[in-house]
Amino acid sequence: MKELNIMEATVLTSPNPLTLICSKKEDGSTNLAPICFVSYLSFNPPMVGFATGKQSHTGKRVRETGKVIVTVPCESLAGAVMACGASTGAETDKVAANNIEMMAVDGSDIQIPVDTRLAMVATLQQSVEVGDHILHICQVDKFLGDEDKKGLYAWNGFGKVAPAAEG
């Protein structure tokens, strides 16, 4: 074995689950941020956590509103997911720029992409500074899913997005 840096280590754990963090922008529209630093944290109550960079517009909006929808995007969104990661939602309407069809979610004023495998409607419980990121610890209020759709994963670290294949 040889010593690695963290980016090299992420390649060895690929594929990694990929999410689009959906948050409400100041103008009421939805911001989308691709995030791989996501994990289930508890069964009872159901909790999920995700980390964003300290300067992240998405993290700031989640901390300000206390609400988020963590989604697993599907195959048709592969190009859009990569594009969403290349700009900040503070300056770009990522939904319009990438022609992403959105849908409403009962009980939330945040929209999600239509082509979504899993949506976790959640309320922020706590945020914790962890190195150069902030961990957002959320209680999941509702899970919505479509098992017939294929979710995206990050491959080769975070350089490529594609569905996972068994075998």
The 8 nearest C-alpha neighbors of each residue, nearest first, counted from 0:
[[1, 2, 3, 8, 11, 7, 4, 5],
 [0, 2, 3, 4, 7, 8, 11, 5],
 [1, 3, 0, 4, 8, 7, 5, 6],
 [4, 2, 7, 8, 1, 5, 6, 0],
 [3, 5, 7, 6, 8, 2, 9, 1],
 [4, 6, 8, 7, 9, 3, 10, 156],
 [7, 5, 9, 8, 4, 156, 10, 3],
 [8, 6, 10, 4, 5, 9, 3, 11],
 [7, 9, 5, 11, 10, 6, 3, 4],
 [10, 8, 156, 12, 6, 11, 7, 5],
 [9, 11, 156, 155, 13, 8, 7, 12],
 [12, 10, 8, 9, 13, 7, 156, 155],
 [11, 13, 9, 10, 14, 8, 15, 156],
 [14, 12, 15, 154, 10, 11, 155, 156],
 [13, 15, 154, 153, 152, 12, 16, 155],
 [14, 16, 13, 153, 152, 17, 35, 154],
 [17, 15, 152, 35, 153, 18, 14, 151],
 [18, 16, 152, 35, 153, 151, 34, 15],
 [19, 17, 71, 34, 70, 33, 20, 35],
 [18, 20, 33, 70, 32, 31, 21, 34],
 [19, 21, 69, 32, 31, 18, 68, 70],
 [22, 20, 31, 68, 30, 67, 19, 69],
 [21, 23, 67, 30, 29, 61, 109, 20],
 [22, 24, 29, 109, 27, 28, 30, 25],
 [23, 25, 27, 28, 26, 29, 30, 22],
 [24, 26, 27, 23, 28, 60, 89, 29],
 [27, 25, 24, 28, 23, 29, 30, 92],
 [28, 26, 24, 25, 23, 29, 109, 108],
 [27, 29, 24, 26, 23, 30, 25, 109],
 [30, 28, 23, 22, 24, 109, 110, 21],
 [29, 31, 22, 21, 88, 24, 23, 93],
 [32, 30, 21, 20, 19, 29, 93, 83],
 [31, 33, 20, 19, 83, 34, 84, 30],
 [34, 32, 19, 18, 84, 80, 20, 83],
 [33, 35, 18, 36, 17, 19, 32, 20],
 [36, 34, 17, 37, 16, 18, 15, 33],
 [35, 37, 49, 50, 34, 38, 51, 48],
 [38, 36, 49, 35, 48, 50, 34, 39],
 [39, 37, 48, 47, 40, 49, 36, 35],
 [38, 40, 47, 46, 41, 48, 37, 45],
 [39, 41, 47, 46, 38, 48, 42, 45],
 [42, 40, 46, 45, 43, 39, 44, 47],
 [41, 43, 45, 44, 46, 40, 39, 47],
 [44, 42, 45, 41, 46, 40, 138, 139],
 [43, 45, 42, 46, 41, 138, 139, 140],
 [44, 46, 42, 43, 41, 139, 138, 47],
 [47, 45, 138, 41, 40, 139, 137, 39],
 [48, 46, 39, 40, 137, 38, 136, 138],
 [49, 47, 136, 38, 135, 37, 137, 39],
 [48, 50, 37, 135, 36, 134, 38, 51],
 [49, 51, 134, 133, 36, 132, 135, 37],
 [52, 50, 132, 133, 58, 55, 53, 134],
 [51, 53, 132, 55, 54, 131, 133, 50],
 [52, 54, 132, 55, 133, 131, 51, 58],
 [53, 55, 52, 56, 59, 58, 51, 132],
 [56, 54, 52, 58, 57, 53, 51, 59],
 [55, 57, 59, 58, 89, 60, 88, 54],
 [58, 56, 60, 55, 59, 61, 22, 32],
 [57, 59, 61, 55, 60, 56, 51, 62],
 [58, 60, 56, 62, 57, 61, 63, 55],
 [61, 59, 63, 57, 62, 58, 64, 56],
 [62, 60, 58, 65, 64, 63, 59, 66],
 [61, 63, 59, 65, 60, 64, 58, 123],
 [62, 64, 60, 61, 65, 59, 66, 58],
 [65, 63, 61, 66, 62, 60, 23, 67],
 [64, 66, 123, 61, 62, 122, 63, 67],
 [65, 67, 122, 64, 61, 123, 121, 22],
 [68, 66, 22, 121, 21, 61, 120, 69],
 [67, 69, 120, 21, 119, 121, 20, 70],
 [68, 70, 20, 119, 118, 21, 19, 67],
 [71, 69, 118, 19, 18, 117, 72, 68],
 [70, 72, 18, 117, 116, 115, 150, 19],
 [73, 71, 115, 150, 151, 116, 70, 114],
 [74, 72, 150, 115, 151, 149, 114, 75],
 [73, 75, 76, 77, 151, 149, 150, 162],
 [74, 76, 73, 77, 114, 78, 72, 79],
 [75, 77, 79, 74, 78, 73, 80, 72],
 [78, 76, 80, 79, 74, 75, 160, 81],
 [79, 77, 81, 80, 76, 82, 75, 160],
 [78, 80, 82, 76, 81, 77, 97, 83],
 [81, 79, 83, 77, 82, 78, 76, 33],
 [80, 82, 78, 84, 79, 83, 77, 85],
 [83, 81, 79, 85, 84, 80, 78, 86],
 [84, 82, 80, 85, 81, 79, 86, 93],
 [83, 85, 81, 82, 86, 33, 32, 80],
 [84, 86, 82, 83, 81, 87, 80, 32],
 [87, 85, 84, 83, 88, 91, 82, 90],
 [88, 86, 89, 90, 91, 56, 85, 84],
 [87, 89, 91, 90, 30, 92, 56, 93],
 [88, 90, 87, 56, 91, 24, 92, 57],
 [89, 91, 88, 87, 92, 86, 93, 56],
 [92, 90, 88, 93, 89, 87, 86, 96],
 [91, 93, 94, 95, 96, 88, 90, 30],
 [94, 92, 96, 91, 95, 97, 83, 88],
 [93, 95, 99, 97, 92, 96, 98, 30],
 [96, 94, 98, 97, 93, 92, 99, 91],
 [95, 97, 93, 94, 98, 92, 91, 99],
 [96, 98, 95, 94, 99, 79, 93, 82],
 [99, 97, 95, 96, 94, 100, 79, 93],
 [100, 98, 94, 97, 101, 112, 95, 79],
 [99, 101, 112, 113, 98, 102, 94, 114],
 [102, 100, 112, 113, 111, 110, 99, 103],
 [103, 101, 110, 111, 113, 112, 104, 100],
 [102, 104, 110, 105, 111, 101, 109, 108],
 [103, 105, 107, 110, 106, 102, 109, 111],
 [106, 104, 107, 103, 108, 109, 110, 120],
 [105, 107, 104, 108, 120, 103, 109, 141],
 [108, 106, 109, 104, 105, 110, 120, 103],
 [107, 109, 110, 106, 104, 103, 23, 105],
 [110, 108, 107, 23, 29, 22, 111, 21],
 [109, 111, 103, 102, 29, 101, 104, 108],
 [110, 112, 101, 102, 113, 21, 103, 109],
 [111, 113, 101, 114, 100, 115, 102, 99],
 [112, 114, 101, 102, 115, 100, 111, 99],
 [115, 113, 112, 73, 72, 116, 75, 76],
 [114, 116, 72, 73, 113, 117, 71, 112],
 [117, 115, 145, 148, 71, 144, 150, 72],
 [118, 116, 144, 71, 70, 143, 115, 145],
 [117, 119, 70, 143, 69, 142, 144, 120],
 [118, 120, 142, 69, 68, 141, 121, 139],
 [121, 119, 68, 141, 140, 139, 118, 67],
 [122, 120, 139, 140, 67, 138, 68, 137],
 [121, 123, 66, 137, 138, 65, 124, 67],
 [122, 124, 137, 65, 125, 136, 66, 138],
 [125, 123, 137, 136, 122, 138, 126, 135],
 [126, 124, 136, 123, 135, 127, 137, 134],
 [125, 127, 135, 134, 136, 133, 128, 124],
 [126, 128, 134, 133, 129, 125, 135, 136],
 [127, 129, 133, 132, 134, 130, 126, 131],
 [130, 128, 132, 133, 131, 127, 134, 50],
 [129, 131, 132, 128, 133, 53, 52, 127],
 [130, 132, 53, 52, 129, 133, 128, 51],
 [133, 131, 52, 53, 129, 51, 130, 50],
 [132, 134, 128, 50, 51, 127, 129, 53],
 [135, 133, 50, 127, 126, 49, 128, 136],
 [136, 134, 126, 49, 48, 50, 125, 137],
 [137, 135, 48, 125, 124, 126, 123, 47],
 [138, 136, 123, 124, 122, 47, 46, 121],
 [137, 139, 46, 122, 121, 45, 140, 47],
 [138, 140, 121, 45, 46, 141, 120, 119],
 [139, 141, 121, 120, 138, 122, 142, 119],
 [140, 142, 120, 139, 119, 143, 121, 118],
 [143, 141, 119, 118, 120, 144, 140, 139],
 [144, 142, 118, 117, 119, 141, 145, 120],
 [145, 143, 117, 116, 118, 146, 142, 115],
 [144, 146, 116, 147, 148, 117, 143, 115],
 [147, 145, 148, 144, 116, 149, 117, 150],
 [148, 146, 145, 149, 116, 144, 150, 115],
 [147, 149, 146, 116, 145, 150, 73, 115],
 [150, 148, 73, 162, 74, 116, 151, 147],
 [151, 149, 73, 72, 116, 162, 71, 148],
 [150, 152, 162, 161, 73, 72, 17, 74],
 [153, 151, 16, 17, 15, 160, 161, 162],
 [152, 154, 160, 15, 157, 14, 159, 17],
 [153, 155, 14, 159, 13, 156, 157, 160],
 [156, 154, 10, 158, 157, 13, 159, 153],
 [155, 157, 10, 9, 154, 158, 13, 153],
 [156, 158, 153, 154, 155, 159, 160, 9],
 [159, 157, 155, 156, 154, 153, 160, 81],
 [160, 158, 154, 153, 157, 155, 161, 156],
 [161, 159, 153, 152, 154, 77, 151, 158],
 [160, 162, 151, 152, 163, 77, 159, 153],
 [163, 161, 151, 152, 150, 149, 164, 74],
 [162, 164, 152, 161, 165, 151, 14, 150],
 [163, 165, 166, 162, 161, 149, 14, 152],
 [166, 164, 163, 162, 14, 149, 152, 161],
 [165, 164, 163, 162, 14, 13, 161, 149]]
